[in-house]
């Protein structure tokens, strides 16, 4: 028999806390998601405004 008891029922339970900690580190906090959403929306509005200014300016000539 092997010296490493990998097939015991308790083996996956030992890995569960490490996995839960890793998942918590990989998740972004909700406040960061909100700030990211605001930056994306404001960035698109600013880009649209600049594009609109170029379109209106090119028609004026």
Secondary structure, 3 states (H helix, E strand, C coil): CCCCCCCCCCHHHHHHHHHHHHHHHHCCCHHHHHHHHHHHHHHHHHHHHHHHHHHHHHHHC
